[in-house]
Amino acid sequence: MSDARQAIAVAEEAGAETHARDHLSAARILLERAKAQLATGTSNGYWQARNSAVGAKEVAFEALLKSRAATTSIIETPAPASP
């Protein structure tokens, strides 16, 4: 779950709240689900939590990539020519 938390934090820092809100929200939901599953204290809950945390990390990484692509295209977009 630590990896998922870190991935979400990096995505947030990259502007995912603006550029990849749906992905960021999904990652947060998966992380919360992982916490609840782990709290059951069962072996099955552990494996479910692990899968949810891995999913959260993957979705957060997608949010990061989407955010970086959006900010890169903003930075690299040339200004319109003056008339």
Sequence and secondary structure as in RCSB ss.txt:
>XXXX:A:sequence
MSDARQAIAVAEEAGAETHARDHLSAARILLERAKAQLATGTSNGYWQARNSAVGAKEVAFEALLKSRAATTSII
ETPAPASP
>XXXX:A:secstr
 HHHHHHHHHHHHTTHHHH HHHHHHHHHHHHHHHHHHHT SHHHHHHHHHHHHHHHHHHHHHHHHHHHHHHHHH
HS      
